[in-house]
Amino acid sequence: MATRTVRIGSSHGLHARPAKLFAQAAKDAGTPVTIAKGDGKPVNAASILGVIALGIDQGDEVTLAAEGDGAEGVLDSLEQLLLTDHDAE
């Protein structure tokens, strides 16, 4: 299992639009991915409701975990999504 800790870049955190982009990318990755806020319980990263329920704000650290072939590549692309300030676009 590959893991990665990422600090959230979106100025308003993972509200509906950035959460949707992230959850869709996690779903399209084709490998199981989880996201957890701090030391909290991980949720399915492909679930927009699960991601929004974590209440992730700008600057919060989250831990991503992925399994399977290409897990590091999946985490690389998801990390870039989380580092981007989608509210500035």
N, C-alpha and C positions, 0 to 999 in steps of 0.2 A: 504494500500500500504506500502510495506517495502522498506526502502532506506538504502544505505550504501555509505560512502565516502572512497575511496581507493587511495593510492599513487602507481603509476606505477613502477614496479620493473625491467622490461626489459631494458637493457642498451641502446637499440636503440629505445625505445618506442614501440608503437603498429604499427609497419610496417607490411608488408604483412603476414608473417608467424604467428606471435603472434596474429594479428588481425583475421586471419582465424581460429585459434584455439579457440579464444574467441567467435567469431560470431557463430561458429558451436556449441559450448557448450551452448550458449544462445538459439540457435534454438532448440537444443535437450532437453532443460529444460522443454518444454511443457507449459510454462507460459509466458505472455508478459513481456519483460525486455527492459528497456531503459538505455542508457548511455549518460552522458553529461560531457563535459570538463569545469571545473570551474563553472561559472554561465551561461554557454551557453545553447543553445536549446538542449533538449534531442533528440536522434535518436534511432531508432530500433537497439538494440544490436545484433540482428540476421542478420543484413545487413553488410557484410564485407565492402562494399563501404562506407556506412554511418560511420562505425567505423574508417576507414582509413581517411576519409574526415575531421574528427575532429582534425587531426594532433597532436596526443597525444605523448608526449616525456617522457623519463624517469624522474621520480620525479613529474610529473604532477598529480594533484588530479582530480579524476573523481567521479561522483555520479551515482550509479546504483540504479534503482528502479524496483521492480517486484510486480506483482499482483497475487492474487489467492492462492490456497492451496499450502503449501510448499514454499512460497516465500522466507522465511528466509534461508531455506536450499539451494535454488537456488543461493541466493546471497552469501552464504558461499562458494560454489564451484567456482563461478565466481570470487570472491575476491581472492581466492588462485591462480587462473590462472593469474590474474593481478599482484599479488605480486611476482610471479616467474620470474626470469631472463631467458627467453627463448633463449636469445642470448648466454648464457653461456653453454648451453647444447651441 
